[in-house]
Amino acid sequence: MSLRSRTLPCLALLLLSLFCFNPGLFAASQPDHWVGTWATSPVALRNSADKFGSADTTFREIVHISVGGPSVRIIVTNEFGLDPLTIGAASIAPSKGGDAIDTASPLTFSGRASITIPPGALAVSDPVSLKVTALSDLAISLFVPQQPMRQVSLHTFADQTSFVAPGNAVSDKTLESNEKIYSWPFLKGVDVMARAKSAAIVAFGDSITDGAHSTRDGNDRWPDVLARRLQADKKTADLGVLNEGIGGNRVLHDNTGPSALARFDRDVLAQAGVKYLVILESINDIGHAEDPHRPYDVVSADDLIAGLTQLAIRAHTHGIKVFGATLTPYMGCGYSSPAGEKMREAVNQWIRTTNVLDGFIDFDKVTQDAANPQVFSEAAGSSDHLHPGDSGYNLMGDSIDLKLFTK
């Protein structure tokens, strides 16, 4: 046998051994990819007072991002619009506080400075090289020229101060004659280019996820608390947090925004890089169904469990891990009742014990009064017996086991 004929089988055997003991040795390295760093859930708002579209207007919208990266893009929405939406110009910049920015980076859409978005659609900007820092504020400026606008897409409760000014001021360092607003019109999300192992966590829910009764501009919602904790831990610092809460939202019926089942695809599955999902929703379904004053859209605990199961199945189909969050106390609020409390406890028992979910987060336990578990503890800081205060949101965010997001 020649030297060459003896060498080739030996070399093949060596390569096979290396691969068996280290299969990742020859695997193609995973490329950097887009990951959501900030998001919100738009709803429909009738423009009956012509507040939008009646004059050329710049919206400078302030958002607090979770994970950083070397380049960025935005998502603009006309998903609930009844007319085409024209964005005449757009820019992005680190916020310097209030309406102030330093240097604006112009944004384009398919290489163009402006774009017209059909009704029911959204648009993703081209990426711009801009190094953005985790847990920082960005200012996204949208110039919306005068145009017909019967209905707009926006997130009504931002708990964040943004600004409106006349004309095209997307590049201005400060805005003259500005007006403060507390919503996010037309803006749906911000993505960053992130490392291969980066991913996003979607916080999906109602007003308790949206941050009702937290301090405006304080970034004290429980998803904000989670984002800060993730960034402080090297094992989880590549994870973004996307707040997809809508005040008044329900699992099974439309109310403030489409139901959780109806909006799931666009608010969860369509997000960039999503790997994990935390669901905290059902309390509005329960409250309205068992309202002692005016019950409507009556559902049972089994109905809600079936709806939550559907959300988990749809997420699992896309490889997303799903964690259920137990419903926080609500006795004493305007639509509470003993019958509703039994439903809340039944849903929470299912969340804690089912194998439909990949795990659970016990927000109920960390916010309840030890002597009377049906109500919030004093430490939760609730002023209406339904929503926590800043201290309660911090209890919730601090209670989450970060190991859930390392598997």
RACORUR-V53692 format. One record per residue. N is the residue number from 1. RES is the residue in three letters. PSI is psi in whole degrees, 0 to 359 (* if undefined). OMEGA is omega in degrees with one decimal (999 if undefined). BURIAL is I if it has 9 or more other ideal C-beta (glycine too) atoms within 8 Angstrom, else O. Layout:
n->N res->RES psi->PSI omega->OMEGA burial->BURIAL
n->N res->RES psi->PSI omega->OMEGA burial->BURIAL
This chain:
n->1 res->MET psi->135 omega->-179.0 burial->O
n->2 res->SER psi->163 omega->177.5 burial->O
n->3 res->LEU psi->321 omega->-178.1 burial->O
n->4 res->ARG psi->318 omega->-177.2 burial->O
n->5 res->SER psi->331 omega->177.0 burial->O
n->6 res->ARG psi->327 omega->-174.3 burial->I
n->7 res->THR psi->318 omega->-174.7 burial->O
n->8 res->LEU psi->312 omega->177.2 burial->O
n->9 res->PRO psi->323 omega->179.3 burial->O
n->10 res->CYS psi->319 omega->179.2 burial->O
n->11 res->LEU psi->319 omega->178.6 burial->O
n->12 res->ALA psi->318 omega->179.5 burial->O
n->13 res->LEU psi->321 omega->179.0 burial->O
n->14 res->LEU psi->315 omega->179.9 burial->O
n->15 res->LEU psi->320 omega->179.2 burial->O
n->16 res->LEU psi->320 omega->179.6 burial->O
n->17 res->SER psi->318 omega->178.8 burial->O
n->18 res->LEU psi->318 omega->-178.5 burial->I
n->19 res->PHE psi->320 omega->-178.5 burial->I
n->20 res->CYS psi->319 omega->-178.2 burial->O
n->21 res->PHE psi->340 omega->179.9 burial->O
n->22 res->ASN psi->75 omega->-175.1 burial->O
n->23 res->PRO psi->340 omega->-179.8 burial->O
n->24 res->GLY psi->355 omega->-175.5 burial->O
n->25 res->LEU psi->321 omega->-175.4 burial->O
n->26 res->PHE psi->6 omega->179.3 burial->O
n->27 res->ALA psi->144 omega->177.8 burial->O
n->28 res->ALA psi->135 omega->179.0 burial->O
n->29 res->SER psi->140 omega->-179.3 burial->O
n->30 res->GLN psi->133 omega->-177.6 burial->O
n->31 res->PRO psi->161 omega->169.6 burial->O
n->32 res->ASP psi->155 omega->-174.8 burial->O
n->33 res->HIS psi->169 omega->-179.3 burial->I
n->34 res->TRP psi->136 omega->177.8 burial->I
n->35 res->VAL psi->138 omega->176.5 burial->I
n->36 res->GLY psi->132 omega->176.2 burial->I
n->37 res->THR psi->340 omega->176.5 burial->I
n->38 res->TRP psi->144 omega->177.1 burial->I
n->39 res->ALA psi->161 omega->173.5 burial->I
n->40 res->THR psi->162 omega->-177.0 burial->I
n->41 res->SER psi->114 omega->178.9 burial->I
n->42 res->PRO psi->155 omega->172.4 burial->I
n->43 res->VAL psi->172 omega->-179.6 burial->I
n->44 res->ALA psi->136 omega->174.6 burial->I
n->45 res->LEU psi->120 omega->176.2 burial->I
n->46 res->ARG psi->135 omega->-176.5 burial->O
n->47 res->ASN psi->50 omega->-172.9 burial->I
n->48 res->SER psi->332 omega->-179.3 burial->O
n->49 res->ALA psi->10 omega->-178.6 burial->O
n->50 res->ASP psi->37 omega->177.9 burial->O
n->51 res->LYS psi->331 omega->-179.5 burial->O
n->52 res->PHE psi->139 omega->173.2 burial->I
n->53 res->GLY psi->355 omega->-177.4 burial->I
n->54 res->SER psi->344 omega->178.5 burial->O
n->55 res->ALA psi->159 omega->174.9 burial->O
n->56 res->ASP psi->128 omega->-171.8 burial->I
n->57 res->THR psi->141 omega->170.9 burial->I
n->58 res->THR psi->129 omega->174.1 burial->I
n->59 res->PHE psi->116 omega->174.5 burial->I
n->60 res->ARG psi->105 omega->-170.6 burial->I
n->61 res->GLU psi->128 omega->-176.7 burial->I
n->62 res->ILE psi->129 omega->179.8 burial->I
n->63 res->VAL psi->147 omega->-179.6 burial->I
n->64 res->HIS psi->109 omega->-173.7 burial->I
n->65 res->ILE psi->166 omega->-177.5 burial->I
n->66 res->SER psi->304 omega->-177.3 burial->I
n->67 res->VAL psi->148 omega->-177.1 burial->I
n->68 res->GLY psi->178 omega->179.3 burial->I
n->69 res->GLY psi->170 omega->-175.0 burial->I
n->70 res->PRO psi->347 omega->177.4 burial->O
n->71 res->SER psi->161 omega->-168.2 burial->I
n->72 res->VAL psi->156 omega->173.3 burial->I
n->73 res->ARG psi->162 omega->-179.8 burial->I
n->74 res->ILE psi->163 omega->175.3 burial->I
n->75 res->ILE psi->126 omega->179.6 burial->I
n->76 res->VAL psi->140 omega->-171.4 burial->I
n->77 res->THR psi->140 omega->167.1 burial->I
n->78 res->ASN psi->32 omega->-172.5 burial->I
n->79 res->GLU psi->330 omega->179.8 burial->I
n->80 res->PHE psi->5 omega->179.8 burial->I
n->81 res->GLY psi->150 omega->176.3 burial->I
n->82 res->LEU psi->354 omega->179.0 burial->O
n->83 res->ASP psi->159 omega->173.5 burial->I
n->84 res->PRO psi->144 omega->178.5 burial->I
n->85 res->LEU psi->121 omega->177.4 burial->I
n->86 res->THR psi->124 omega->169.9 burial->I
n->87 res->ILE psi->113 omega->-174.0 burial->I
n->88 res->GLY psi->332 omega->178.9 burial->I
n->89 res->ALA psi->159 omega->179.8 burial->I
n->90 res->ALA psi->152 omega->176.4 burial->I
n->91 res->SER psi->166 omega->177.2 burial->I
n->92 res->ILE psi->145 omega->-179.9 burial->I
n->93 res->ALA psi->153 omega->169.8 burial->I
n->94 res->PRO psi->138 omega->177.9 burial->I
n->95 res->SER psi->142 omega->174.5 burial->I
n->96 res->LYS psi->15 omega->-178.3 burial->O
n->97 res->GLY psi->139 omega->-176.4 burial->O
n->98 res->GLY psi->225 omega->179.5 burial->O
n->99 res->ASP psi->8 omega->-171.8 burial->I
n->100 res->ALA psi->140 omega->172.4 burial->I
n->101 res->ILE psi->172 omega->175.4 burial->I
n->102 res->ASP psi->274 omega->179.5 burial->O
n->103 res->THR psi->124 omega->180.0 burial->O
n->104 res->ALA psi->135 omega->173.6 burial->I
n->105 res->SER psi->117 omega->-179.4 burial->I
n->106 res->PRO psi->144 omega->176.4 burial->I
n->107 res->LEU psi->144 omega->176.5 burial->I
n->108 res->THR psi->164 omega->179.1 burial->I
n->109 res->PHE psi->111 omega->-175.6 burial->I
n->110 res->SER psi->39 omega->177.3 burial->O
n->111 res->GLY psi->0 omega->-177.2 burial->O
n->112 res->ARG psi->149 omega->-179.2 burial->O
n->113 res->ALA psi->336 omega->-179.0 burial->O
n->114 res->SER psi->164 omega->178.5 burial->I
n->115 res->ILE psi->147 omega->172.9 burial->I
n->116 res->THR psi->121 omega->-174.4 burial->O
n->117 res->ILE psi->124 omega->-179.8 burial->I
n->118 res->PRO psi->159 omega->174.5 burial->O
n->119 res->PRO psi->137 omega->178.3 burial->I
n->120 res->GLY psi->2 omega->-174.4 burial->O
n->121 res->ALA psi->174 omega->172.9 burial->O
n->122 res->LEU psi->173 omega->179.4 burial->I
n->123 res->ALA psi->140 omega->177.8 burial->I
n->124 res->VAL psi->129 omega->-179.7 burial->O
n->125 res->SER psi->163 omega->169.5 burial->I
n->126 res->ASP psi->152 omega->178.3 burial->I
n->127 res->PRO psi->149 omega->174.5 burial->O
n->128 res->VAL psi->138 omega->178.1 burial->I
n->129 res->SER psi->107 omega->179.8 burial->O
n->130 res->LEU psi->114 omega->-179.9 burial->I
n->131 res->LYS psi->115 omega->-179.9 burial->O
n->132 res->VAL psi->143 omega->-174.3 burial->I
n->133 res->THR psi->139 omega->176.9 burial->O
n->134 res->ALA psi->143 omega->176.2 burial->I
n->135 res->LEU psi->28 omega->177.8 burial->I
n->136 res->SER psi->168 omega->177.8 burial->I
n->137 res->ASP psi->135 omega->174.7 burial->I
n->138 res->LEU psi->150 omega->174.9 burial->I
n->139 res->ALA psi->114 omega->176.8 burial->I
n->140 res->ILE psi->121 omega->-177.1 burial->I
n->141 res->SER psi->126 omega->-179.9 burial->I
n->142 res->LEU psi->123 omega->173.3 burial->I
n->143 res->PHE psi->118 omega->-179.3 burial->I
n->144 res->VAL psi->103 omega->-179.4 burial->I
n->145 res->PRO psi->164 omega->178.7 burial->O
n->146 res->GLN psi->134 omega->-176.4 burial->O
n->147 res->GLN psi->159 omega->175.1 burial->I
n->148 res->PRO psi->138 omega->-176.8 burial->O
n->149 res->MET psi->90 omega->-178.4 burial->I
n->150 res->ARG psi->331 omega->-178.5 burial->O
n->151 res->GLN psi->140 omega->-176.9 burial->I
n->152 res->VAL psi->160 omega->176.3 burial->I
n->153 res->SER psi->120 omega->179.9 burial->I
n->154 res->LEU psi->161 omega->172.0 burial->I
n->155 res->HIS psi->116 omega->-168.5 burial->I
n->156 res->THR psi->323 omega->-176.5 burial->I
n->157 res->PHE psi->99 omega->-178.7 burial->I
n->158 res->ALA psi->333 omega->-171.9 burial->I
n->159 res->ASP psi->30 omega->-175.8 burial->I
n->160 res->GLN psi->139 omega->179.5 burial->I
n->161 res->THR psi->123 omega->171.9 burial->I
n->162 res->SER psi->184 omega->-169.0 burial->I
n->163 res->PHE psi->149 omega->177.2 burial->I
n->164 res->VAL psi->138 omega->178.5 burial->I
n->165 res->ALA psi->154 omega->179.9 burial->I
n->166 res->PRO psi->152 omega->174.5 burial->O
n->167 res->GLY psi->193 omega->179.3 burial->O
n->168 res->ASN psi->103 omega->-177.1 burial->I
n->169 res->ALA psi->28 omega->-173.6 burial->I
n->170 res->VAL psi->338 omega->-179.6 burial->I
n->171 res->SER psi->355 omega->-177.1 burial->O
n->172 res->ASP psi->140 omega->-179.2 burial->I
n->173 res->LYS psi->329 omega->170.6 burial->O
n->174 res->THR psi->160 omega->-177.1 burial->O
n->175 res->LEU psi->129 omega->175.7 burial->I
n->176 res->GLU psi->148 omega->178.7 burial->O
n->177 res->SER psi->42 omega->-176.9 burial->O
n->178 res->ASN psi->155 omega->176.5 burial->I
n->179 res->GLU psi->138 omega->178.5 burial->O
n->180 res->LYS psi->141 omega->173.3 burial->O
n->181 res->ILE psi->161 omega->-176.3 burial->I
n->182 res->TYR psi->39 omega->176.1 burial->I
n->183 res->SER psi->172 omega->175.8 burial->I
n->184 res->TRP psi->89 omega->179.4 burial->I
n->185 res->PRO psi->136 omega->169.6 burial->I
n->186 res->PHE psi->348 omega->-176.8 burial->I
n->187 res->LEU psi->130 omega->-175.2 burial->I
n->188 res->LYS psi->326 omega->-175.3 burial->I
n->189 res->GLY psi->165 omega->174.3 burial->I
n->190 res->VAL psi->129 omega->177.8 burial->I
n->191 res->ASP psi->151 omega->172.8 burial->I
n->192 res->VAL psi->152 omega->170.7 burial->I
n->193 res->MET psi->121 omega->-171.8 burial->I
n->194 res->ALA psi->170 omega->-177.4 burial->I
n->195 res->ARG psi->166 omega->-172.4 burial->O
n->196 res->ALA psi->321 omega->-175.5 burial->O
n->197 res->LYS psi->0 omega->-178.9 burial->O
n->198 res->SER psi->152 omega->178.9 burial->I
n->199 res->ALA psi->174 omega->-179.8 burial->I
n->200 res->ALA psi->147 omega->172.6 burial->I
n->201 res->ILE psi->125 omega->175.8 burial->I
n->202 res->VAL psi->125 omega->172.0 burial->I
n->203 res->ALA psi->111 omega->-168.6 burial->I
n->204 res->PHE psi->120 omega->-177.0 burial->I
n->205 res->GLY psi->208 omega->-174.7 burial->I
n->206 res->ASP psi->213 omega->-174.5 burial->I
n->207 res->SER psi->334 omega->-179.1 burial->I
n->208 res->ILE psi->334 omega->170.9 burial->I
n->209 res->THR psi->323 omega->179.1 burial->I
n->210 res->ASP psi->335 omega->175.9 burial->I
n->211 res->GLY psi->22 omega->178.3 burial->I
n->212 res->ALA psi->137 omega->-179.9 burial->I
n->213 res->HIS psi->10 omega->169.5 burial->I
n->214 res->SER psi->167 omega->-176.0 burial->I
n->215 res->THR psi->126 omega->179.7 burial->O
n->216 res->ARG psi->137 omega->179.7 burial->O
n->217 res->ASP psi->6 omega->-178.9 burial->O
n->218 res->GLY psi->346 omega->-177.2 burial->O
n->219 res->ASN psi->53 omega->-178.0 burial->O
n->220 res->ASP psi->13 omega->174.5 burial->I
n->221 res->ARG psi->156 omega->-179.0 burial->I
n->222 res->TRP psi->326 omega->174.6 burial->I
n->223 res->PRO psi->330 omega->175.5 burial->I
n->224 res->ASP psi->318 omega->178.3 burial->I
n->225 res->VAL psi->317 omega->177.5 burial->I
n->226 res->LEU psi->316 omega->-178.8 burial->I
n->227 res->ALA psi->319 omega->178.5 burial->I
n->228 res->ARG psi->319 omega->179.8 burial->I
n->229 res->ARG psi->320 omega->178.4 burial->I
n->230 res->LEU psi->318 omega->-179.1 burial->I
n->231 res->GLN psi->333 omega->-178.3 burial->I
n->232 res->ALA psi->351 omega->-177.9 burial->O
n->233 res->ASP psi->121 omega->-177.4 burial->I
n->234 res->LYS psi->330 omega->-177.7 burial->O
n->235 res->LYS psi->339 omega->-174.6 burial->O
n->236 res->THR psi->9 omega->-173.6 burial->I
n->237 res->ALA psi->351 omega->177.8 burial->I
n->238 res->ASP psi->12 omega->-177.7 burial->I
n->239 res->LEU psi->129 omega->173.7 burial->I
n->240 res->GLY psi->159 omega->178.5 burial->I
n->241 res->VAL psi->126 omega->-177.9 burial->I
n->242 res->LEU psi->118 omega->-177.8 burial->I
n->243 res->ASN psi->106 omega->179.8 burial->I
n->244 res->GLU psi->45 omega->175.8 burial->I
n->245 res->GLY psi->146 omega->175.3 burial->I
n->246 res->ILE psi->123 omega->178.3 burial->I
n->247 res->GLY psi->131 omega->-179.4 burial->I
n->248 res->GLY psi->358 omega->-175.7 burial->I
n->249 res->ASN psi->152 omega->179.5 burial->I
n->250 res->ARG psi->161 omega->-179.7 burial->I
n->251 res->VAL psi->317 omega->-166.9 burial->I
n->252 res->LEU psi->346 omega->-178.2 burial->I
n->253 res->HIS psi->147 omega->173.0 burial->I
n->254 res->ASP psi->144 omega->174.5 burial->O
n->255 res->ASN psi->262 omega->169.4 burial->I
n->256 res->THR psi->100 omega->-173.5 burial->O
n->257 res->GLY psi->166 omega->176.8 burial->I
n->258 res->PRO psi->158 omega->177.7 burial->O
n->259 res->SER psi->162 omega->177.5 burial->I
n->260 res->ALA psi->319 omega->179.1 burial->I
n->261 res->LEU psi->324 omega->-176.8 burial->I
n->262 res->ALA psi->327 omega->-174.9 burial->O
n->263 res->ARG psi->2 omega->-171.5 burial->I
n->264 res->PHE psi->317 omega->-176.8 burial->I
n->265 res->ASP psi->312 omega->-174.7 burial->O
n->266 res->ARG psi->331 omega->-176.4 burial->O
n->267 res->ASP psi->346 omega->178.8 burial->I
n->268 res->VAL psi->296 omega->-171.7 burial->I
n->269 res->LEU psi->330 omega->-177.0 burial->I
n->270 res->ALA psi->356 omega->-177.6 burial->O
n->271 res->GLN psi->147 omega->-176.0 burial->I
n->272 res->ALA psi->124 omega->172.1 burial->I
n->273 res->GLY psi->18 omega->-175.9 burial->I
n->274 res->VAL psi->132 omega->179.7 burial->I
n->275 res->LYS psi->334 omega->-177.2 burial->I
n->276 res->TYR psi->151 omega->-179.8 burial->I
n->277 res->LEU psi->131 omega->172.3 burial->I
n->278 res->VAL psi->122 omega->-178.3 burial->I
n->279 res->ILE psi->122 omega->173.9 burial->I
n->280 res->LEU psi->89 omega->-176.1 burial->I
n->281 res->GLU psi->143 omega->173.9 burial->I
n->282 res->SER psi->341 omega->-172.2 burial->I
n->283 res->ILE psi->327 omega->177.4 burial->I
n->284 res->ASN psi->324 omega->173.6 burial->I
n->285 res->ASP psi->314 omega->-178.3 burial->I
n->286 res->ILE psi->313 omega->-176.8 burial->I
n->287 res->GLY psi->317 omega->-179.7 burial->I
n->288 res->HIS psi->323 omega->-178.9 burial->I
n->289 res->ALA psi->325 omega->-176.1 burial->I
n->290 res->GLU psi->25 omega->177.5 burial->I
n->291 res->ASP psi->122 omega->-177.9 burial->I
n->292 res->PRO psi->346 omega->-178.1 burial->O
n->293 res->HIS psi->317 omega->-176.5 burial->O
n->294 res->ARG psi->78 omega->179.8 burial->O
n->295 res->PRO psi->141 omega->174.2 burial->O
n->296 res->TYR psi->164 omega->-174.9 burial->O
n->297 res->ASP psi->55 omega->-173.6 burial->I
n->298 res->VAL psi->129 omega->177.7 burial->O
n->299 res->VAL psi->166 omega->177.9 burial->I
n->300 res->SER psi->169 omega->174.3 burial->O
n->301 res->ALA psi->322 omega->178.4 burial->I
n->302 res->ASP psi->323 omega->176.9 burial->O
n->303 res->ASP psi->316 omega->-179.3 burial->I
n->304 res->LEU psi->319 omega->177.9 burial->I
n->305 res->ILE psi->321 omega->177.1 burial->I
n->306 res->ALA psi->319 omega->178.9 burial->O
n->307 res->GLY psi->315 omega->177.5 burial->I
n->308 res->LEU psi->324 omega->176.8 burial->I
n->309 res->THR psi->319 omega->177.6 burial->I
n->310 res->GLN psi->318 omega->178.4 burial->I
n->311 res->LEU psi->317 omega->-179.9 burial->I
n->312 res->ALA psi->318 omega->179.7 burial->I
n->313 res->ILE psi->315 omega->-178.1 burial->I
n->314 res->ARG psi->323 omega->177.4 burial->I
n->315 res->ALA psi->317 omega->-179.8 burial->I
n->316 res->HIS psi->327 omega->177.8 burial->I
n->317 res->THR psi->332 omega->-179.3 burial->O
n->318 res->HIS psi->16 omega->175.2 burial->O
n->319 res->GLY psi->22 omega->-178.5 burial->O
n->320 res->ILE psi->131 omega->175.5 burial->I
n->321 res->LYS psi->140 omega->-171.8 burial->I
n->322 res->VAL psi->126 omega->176.7 burial->I
n->323 res->PHE psi->127 omega->176.2 burial->I
n->324 res->GLY psi->139 omega->175.2 burial->I
n->325 res->ALA psi->130 omega->-179.0 burial->I
n->326 res->THR psi->148 omega->-177.5 burial->I
n->327 res->LEU psi->131 omega->-178.8 burial->I
n->328 res->THR psi->161 omega->-177.4 burial->I
n->329 res->PRO psi->152 omega->179.4 burial->I
n->330 res->TYR psi->358 omega->179.7 burial->I
n->331 res->MET psi->133 omega->-176.6 burial->I
n->332 res->GLY psi->344 omega->177.3 burial->O
n->333 res->CYS psi->172 omega->-169.9 burial->I
n->334 res->GLY psi->326 omega->-177.5 burial->O
n->335 res->TYR psi->19 omega->-179.6 burial->I
n->336 res->SER psi->157 omega->177.9 burial->I
n->337 res->SER psi->158 omega->176.0 burial->I
n->338 res->PRO psi->322 omega->179.0 burial->O
n->339 res->ALA psi->319 omega->177.3 burial->O
n->340 res->GLY psi->323 omega->178.0 burial->I
n->341 res->GLU psi->321 omega->176.6 burial->I
n->342 res->LYS psi->321 omega->176.8 burial->I
n->343 res->MET psi->315 omega->179.3 burial->I
n->344 res->ARG psi->315 omega->-179.6 burial->I
n->345 res->GLU psi->325 omega->179.1 burial->O
n->346 res->ALA psi->317 omega->178.2 burial->I
n->347 res->VAL psi->317 omega->179.3 burial->I
n->348 res->ASN psi->323 omega->177.5 burial->I
n->349 res->GLN psi->320 omega->177.7 burial->O
n->350 res->TRP psi->315 omega->-179.6 burial->I
n->351 res->ILE psi->320 omega->-176.9 burial->I
n->352 res->ARG psi->339 omega->-170.1 burial->I
n->353 res->THR psi->344 omega->-173.7 burial->O
n->354 res->THR psi->151 omega->171.1 burial->O
n->355 res->ASN psi->6 omega->174.6 burial->O
n->356 res->VAL psi->326 omega->179.5 burial->O
n->357 res->LEU psi->162 omega->178.7 burial->I
n->358 res->ASP psi->359 omega->179.5 burial->O
n->359 res->GLY psi->179 omega->-180.0 burial->O
n->360 res->PHE psi->158 omega->177.2 burial->I
n->361 res->ILE psi->124 omega->-170.4 burial->I
n->362 res->ASP psi->73 omega->177.1 burial->I
n->363 res->PHE psi->328 omega->178.9 burial->I
n->364 res->ASP psi->313 omega->-175.4 burial->I
n->365 res->LYS psi->320 omega->-173.5 burial->O
n->366 res->VAL psi->348 omega->-178.9 burial->I
n->367 res->THR psi->351 omega->-176.0 burial->I
n->368 res->GLN psi->156 omega->174.0 burial->I
n->369 res->ASP psi->128 omega->-176.4 burial->I
n->370 res->ALA psi->326 omega->-178.7 burial->O
n->371 res->ALA psi->337 omega->-179.6 burial->O
n->372 res->ASN psi->84 omega->-172.6 burial->O
n->373 res->PRO psi->351 omega->180.0 burial->O
n->374 res->GLN psi->353 omega->-178.9 burial->O
n->375 res->VAL psi->163 omega->177.7 burial->I
n->376 res->PHE psi->148 omega->170.4 burial->I
n->377 res->SER psi->161 omega->176.4 burial->I
n->378 res->GLU psi->327 omega->-179.0 burial->O
n->379 res->ALA psi->337 omega->-179.2 burial->O
n->380 res->ALA psi->345 omega->172.0 burial->I
n->381 res->GLY psi->29 omega->-178.4 burial->I
n->382 res->SER psi->134 omega->178.0 burial->I
n->383 res->SER psi->350 omega->-177.4 burial->O
n->384 res->ASP psi->7 omega->178.8 burial->O
n->385 res->HIS psi->14 omega->178.1 burial->I
n->386 res->LEU psi->316 omega->-178.2 burial->I
n->387 res->HIS psi->136 omega->172.0 burial->I
n->388 res->PRO psi->163 omega->166.4 burial->I
n->389 res->GLY psi->189 omega->179.7 burial->I
n->390 res->ASP psi->318 omega->-177.9 burial->I
n->391 res->SER psi->323 omega->178.1 burial->I
n->392 res->GLY psi->319 omega->177.0 burial->I
n->393 res->TYR psi->324 omega->176.6 burial->I
n->394 res->ASN psi->321 omega->174.8 burial->I
n->395 res->LEU psi->317 omega->-178.7 burial->I
n->396 res->MET psi->309 omega->-179.0 burial->I
n->397 res->GLY psi->324 omega->-179.7 burial->I
n->398 res->ASP psi->339 omega->-176.1 burial->O
n->399 res->SER psi->349 omega->-174.0 burial->I
n->400 res->ILE psi->127 omega->177.3 burial->I
n->401 res->ASP psi->113 omega->-177.4 burial->O
n->402 res->LEU psi->343 omega->178.1 burial->I
n->403 res->LYS psi->340 omega->175.5 burial->O
n->404 res->LEU psi->332 omega->-173.1 burial->I
n->405 res->PHE psi->20 omega->176.9 burial->I
n->406 res->THR psi->10 omega->-178.7 burial->O
n->407 res->LYS psi->* omega->999 burial->O
